[in-house]
Amino acid sequence: MKKLIIFAAALSAAAAFAQTPPAPTPTGARSGDPGEILCRTLGDTSSRLKTRRVCMTRAEWRARNLEQRSLLSRMWDRRTSGVF
């Protein structure tokens, strides 16, 4: 009887692992809605532990990233051109 119970438990465990996982559904990070609000946790430069949560729309995050890249590019161009 014990062997039958152990065999049934092992068989059910194997069946649970054999099932294919459901297909992932698109999350907020993958959808392209520019009006969707995304929240991100940003680190504070004054502390190793302090963080803050910032929520903006996808379009605002995109504009912020483009602005930061542009600023960094201008700073790098100035540095490499010899103008300080």
C-alpha positions as CSV (number, residue, x, y, z in Angstrom):
1,M,0.0,0.0,0.0
2,K,2.9,2.4,0.9
3,K,4.5,1.7,-2.5
4,L,1.2,2.6,-4.3
5,I,0.9,5.9,-2.4
6,I,4.6,6.8,-3.1
7,F,4.2,5.9,-6.8
8,A,1.0,8.0,-7.1
9,A,2.7,11.0,-5.4
10,A,5.7,10.7,-7.7
11,L,3.5,10.4,-10.7
12,S,1.5,13.5,-9.8
13,A,4.6,15.5,-9.1
14,A,6.1,14.4,-12.5
15,A,2.8,15.5,-14.2
16,A,2.9,18.9,-12.6
17,F,6.4,19.5,-13.9
18,A,5.6,18.2,-17.4
19,Q,2.9,20.8,-18.0
20,T,4.0,23.6,-20.3
21,P,3.9,27.1,-18.7
22,P,1.3,29.5,-20.1
23,A,2.4,31.9,-22.8
24,P,3.5,35.2,-21.3
25,T,1.1,38.0,-21.7
26,P,2.3,41.4,-22.7
27,T,3.0,43.5,-19.6
28,G,3.1,47.3,-19.2
29,A,6.8,47.3,-20.1
30,R,6.1,45.7,-23.5
31,S,2.9,47.5,-24.6
32,G,3.3,50.7,-26.6
33,D,0.6,52.9,-25.1
34,P,2.3,56.3,-24.6
35,G,-0.3,57.4,-22.0
36,E,0.4,54.4,-19.8
37,I,1.8,55.3,-16.4
38,L,5.0,53.5,-15.4
39,C,6.6,53.8,-11.9
40,R,10.3,53.2,-11.4
41,T,12.5,53.2,-8.4
42,L,15.4,55.6,-8.8
43,G,18.5,55.7,-6.5
44,D,19.4,58.8,-4.7
45,T,23.0,59.9,-5.4
46,S,23.4,61.2,-1.9
47,S,22.9,57.8,-0.3
48,R,23.6,54.2,-1.1
49,L,20.3,53.1,0.5
50,K,17.9,56.0,-0.2
51,T,15.6,55.5,-3.2
52,R,12.5,57.3,-4.5
53,R,9.6,56.1,-6.6
54,V,8.9,58.2,-9.7
55,C,5.7,57.7,-11.8
56,M,5.4,59.2,-15.3
57,T,3.7,58.3,-18.5
58,R,5.6,56.2,-21.1
59,A,6.0,59.3,-23.3
60,E,7.4,61.3,-20.4
61,W,9.9,58.6,-19.6
62,R,10.9,58.5,-23.3
63,A,11.4,62.3,-23.4
64,R,13.4,62.2,-20.2
65,N,15.7,59.5,-21.5
66,L,16.2,61.4,-24.8
67,E,17.0,64.6,-22.9
68,Q,19.6,62.8,-20.7
69,R,21.2,61.1,-23.7
70,S,21.4,64.5,-25.5
71,L,23.0,66.1,-22.5
72,L,25.5,63.3,-22.1
73,S,26.3,63.5,-25.8
74,R,26.9,67.3,-25.6
75,M,29.1,66.9,-22.5
76,W,31.1,64.2,-24.3
77,D,31.5,66.3,-27.5
78,R,32.7,69.2,-25.4
79,R,35.2,67.1,-23.6
80,T,36.6,65.5,-26.7
81,S,36.8,68.8,-28.7
82,G,39.0,70.5,-26.1
83,V,36.5,73.1,-25.0
84,F,35.9,73.1,-21.3
